Amino acid sequence: MSYLIDKCVLFCFCLLAFPFHGIAPANVCAALFAIAVSAVLPVLSDCRMKRLLPAGYGALQFLFPALCIFLPLISYDWGFIAPLPALGGLFYCAFFRKNFGAPHPFLPLRYQLLLILVGCAAAILLRRKTDRSLLLHRQLLKVKDDGTEMQLLLKERNRSLREKQDSEIYAATLRERNRIAREIHDNVGHLLTRAILMLGAIRTVQHDPAAEDPLARLGDTLDDAMNNIRSSVHDLHDSSVNLEESLQALIRDFHFCPVRLQYRMSPDLPRELRYSFIAIAKEALVNISRHSNATSASITAIEHPGFYQFVIQDNGTLADTDRAASMTSSSGIGLENMRTRVDALNGNLSIQTANGFRIYITIPHA
């Protein structure tokens, strides 16, 4: 498009010479021929043909002097060296052909010649400027493409880091739980076992009826303690995280406004799902405290036959427009992390701002 605009400007410049040569049929034919040549030159791939065209154009000027008028238009595609044969034809027509241009009282012949030469120089400089501009434009597009590629790479790297972080937290939790379980088993468990055995020995060797009932109650207490220890050790060895308890802990630590929890999910949820819901709930509660004027909020976690539903909403009026802009646009870091986690689970996340602010998430069953 830039080349076409340049050629239109040069063609209008060439038309300025028409009043000094007359609008004769030969001049009109010369204009049409120059336009045709200018249109063919950019699509020619044969270098030999491009070299022969300047010589042919210069030769035709000996027969049709009006072609000299449109030499600036042709020079746009030829550069500095190629128009020399045509310039030779121009000088011949100007100084040896009487019909090149009739003398004009306001613009002598030498000034007409100078006007054409200035047009040729301007055409060459304009072509170089346009080439440079298009080169810079292509470089800019390349920089943008590289930036987009780098952004996608960074997103992938952030996703890997989040997965690694979750894995490290999960591994650290397992190590700590195993350490505590071993200490309970090796210390408290052994002591309780020894106490139970000693109590059984005492009940066997003593025959006082008054002590039988207290010893029985003590045995029941030790049995209950042993069962509780076993249950605790079993829970510590369990690699799962209780989603309901984690959400309740988040609500207890959230003091901005009251939060109501509605929870109906099975205990054997996938680990990735639990970690994602906990992280999303943390981010949503932080956004409520920072950007909302809400007086109440709610968290809904329900397991349906075909999908999991997770909803976080508040009754904020969105008086702060920055909140709506940062949360509903894809540029928000918190919301982008939510979308990334939901997309990793093949789910869907939607934002609703009617009657408060609502984050609605659905995750299909695996």
N, C-alpha and C positions, 0 to 999 in steps of 0.2 A: 504493500500500500504506500509506503514511503517513496519507493521508486516511481510509482505512478503519479504521485503528487508532484514530485520534482519535475517529471517530464511534462506535466500539464503547465507548470510555471514556465519552463523553458519554451514550450510551444507558444504560450501567450507572449513571451518576450520576442520570439521570432516574428510573430504577427505584427509587431511594431514597425517592421521594415516594409510591410505591404504598401503603405501610402506613398513610399518613395519609388516603388517599382510598378505600381498599378495592379489592380485586381483583374488580371487577364486570365484566360483559361489555362495558359501555360503555367502561371504561378499557382493556380488552384491545383493543377495536376502535380506540380512539384510538392505542394503541401501534403497531398494525399500519399505521394510516393515516400516522402520523408517519414510520415507517420507509420507506413507499412514497414519501412526498414527499421525504424526505432522499435517496433513491436516484435520483429523477427530476431533482432540481435540478442536479447537476453536468453532466448531459448536455443540458440545455436551452441552445440557442444563441440563442433569441429573447429579447432584452432586455425586451420588453414583457411577455412571459409571466412572466419572473422578477420584474417589478415587481408584477404582478397577484396572484401567488401569496401574498405576505405579507398583502395586504388580504383575500384569500379565506380564508386560514388564520385571521386575526383575526376575520373574520365567523363562521366556523364555531365559534369558541370560545364565542360567545353561545349556540349550540345545544348544543354538547358541551364543557362546561367541562373535561373531562379532557384535552383537547388542550393546555391550559396546562402540563401536567406535562412535555411533551416539547418545549417551546419552546426550551430550550438546544440540543437536537439540530438543530432547524430553523435556529436562529440561526447555526450553524456555516457555512452556505452563503450567508447573507444579509448579513452585515456589520452596521455600526452603524445605518444609516438604514432599511434595509428592514424590520426587525422592529418598527418603531414601531406600525403598525396592530395587529399581533398583541399587542403589549404593552398597547395600549388594551383589547383584549378580555380580557386577563389581569386588569387592574385592575377591569373591570366584573364579571367572574366572581367575583373575590375579595371585593368589597364589596357587590354587589347580588344575587348568586345564593346562595341558602342551601345549595344542593347542591354547591358547589365543593369543599368539604372539611369534614368534620365536625370540630368542635372537639376538640383532642387535649390531654390534660393535660400532655404533655411538650413539645409543639411547637405553640404558638398559631398562628392563621391568619396573622398578620403575619410570623411567622418562616418559614412555608411560602412566602409570597410572596417574602420576602427570599432564600430558598434558590433559587427559580427565577430571580430576577434575577441572583444571583451566578453561577448556571450559565450564563446567557446571556452575561454578561461574560467568563467563563472560556472559553466556546466561541469567542467572537470573537478573544480573545487567542491561543488555541491555534491557530486558523486562520492568524493572521498569523505565528506562530512556525513553523508547518509550511511556509507559503509561502516564508518566508525561508530555511528549511533546504533546501528543494528548489531554490531559486534558487542558493544556494551550491553545492549538489551539481552543478547544470548548469554552473555556472562552473568547478568543478573538472574536470568531464569535458572542457570546452572547453580548459582549460589542458593537460590530458593529451594531447588530440588535437593541440594546437599543438606540444607537446613531441615527440610521435611524428613529426609532419610535419617538425619541425626536425631530428630525428635522421636521418630518411631523406634530408633535404637535405644534411646534413653528410656522410653516407655517400657520396652522389653526388659531393659536392665533393671528398672524399678520394680517391675513385676517379679523378676528373679530374686531381687533383694528382699521383697516382702515375703515371698515363699521361703527364702532361707531364714529370715527372721522368725517366721512362725515355726519353722522346723527347729531352730535353735532354742526357742522358748519351750517348745514341746519337749525337746530332749533334756533341757535343764530341769524342767518340772519332773520328768520321769526319774532323773538321777537323784533329785532331792527326795522324792517320794520313796524311792528304793532305799536310800540311806536311812530315812526315818523308820521305814518298815523293818529294816534289819536291826536297828537299835531297839525298837520295841520288842521284836521277836527274841533277840538275844538277851535282853535285860529284863523288861517287865514280864514278858511271856514266861521266861524261865522261873522268875520269882513266884509268879502266880501258880505255875504248875507245881513248884515245890511246896507252896503253901497248901494247895489242894491235897497233895499226897500226905503231907504231915497231918492235915486235919483228918483225913481218912484213917490214918494210923491211930490218932488219938481217940477217935470215935470207936475204933475197934477194941482198944485195950482198956478203956474206962467203962465202968458199969454204974455210974451215978445217974439215976433217972432225972434228977434236977438239971443236969448239964446237957442232957440229950437235945432238948428243944433249942437252947442257944447255939449249940454246935451245928444243928441242922440249918438254922437261919444263917449262920456264918458260912456254911457250905454253899447255900443258895447264893449268898452275896458273892462269894468267890467265883462261882460258876457264871453268874451274870457278868462279872468283871472280865472273866476269861472270854466269854462270848463277844463282849464289846471290843475287847482287844483284837480278837480275830476279825471282827467286822471292819475295824479301823485299818488293820493291816491289809485286808482285802481291798478296801477303798483306795488305799495309797498305791497299791499295785495296779489299780485300774488306770488305764491310759486315757480314759475319757475325761472331759471337762463338763461339769454340770451346767448346762446353758441357763436353766432357770435360776439357779443360785447365783451365777455370774451376773445375770440381769438384775436380780434383786440387790446384789452388792453395789452395782452401779447406781441404782435408784436410791439406795441408802446414802451414798456419798454425794448425791446431787441435791444441792440446797437452793437452787434458783427458784424452782416452783415444784409443786407436788406432781408426781408421776405415778400413773396407775398402770399396772402390769396385768395383761390377760395372756395366760400361757396354757396352751394345750398341744404338747408335742411329746412324742415317744422318747424314752431315755436313750435309745440306741441311735442317736443322730450321727451322721458322718462327721469326722473330726474337722474337715475343711469348712463344713457348714456352720459348726458351732463357733469356730474362730472368726469366720466372716461376720456372723450376726453380732458377736460381741464387739468386734472392731467398728462395725457400722453403728451400733448403738452408742458407743463412746463418742464417735465423731458427731452424731446427730445431737447428742446431749450438749456437747461443747458448742455447737452452732446455736442451739437454743439459748444458752447462757450468754453468748457473745452478741448475737444479732437479733434476738427476739424480745418482744414485750409481753410474752405469753404469761398467763397466770396458772395454767395447768397443761399437762402433757400426758400422753399415754403411749405404751408400747404393747403391740399385739403380736404374738407369735403362735400361729395355729398351723397344725399339720392336717392337710386335706388328703383325700385318697390319691390324688395325682400330683400334688405340689405342696410346697411349704409357703406359707404366707407370713410376711414380716412387715409390720406397719409401725411407723413412728410419726406421731402428729402432735401439734400444739394448737392453741387457740390464739396465737399471735395475730395482730392486725397488719403486720408487715409495714408498719409506719416507717421503718428505716428502709429506704429503697436500696441501700447497698446490700442488704441481706438478700433481697430478691434477685439482684443482679449477680451476686457472687454464688448463690445456690442454684439458680435455674440455668445459668450459663455453664458451658462445658469448660470454662477457664478456672473454676473453683477447684483447688487442690483436694479439699475434703470430698467433694462430690465426685471428682474424678477417681479418687481411690475407691469410693463406694462402687462406682460403675465398673471399675476394673475387677473388683472382687466378685460382683454379681455376674459379670460376663464370663469370668473363669468358671462359674458354676452353671453356665448356660441359662441364666435367669434374665429377668426383666426388671428394670427400675424406672419408676415414673414419679414426677413431681407434680403436686397439685397445690394451688395457692388459694382456692376458694374456701372461705370459712376457716382460715388458719393456714398453717403450713403442714404438708403431709408428704412423707416419703413412703411409697408403696412398692414392695419388693415381692416378687414371686419366683420361686426356685423349683423346677420340676424334679420329681423323684429320679434318682439315678437308675 
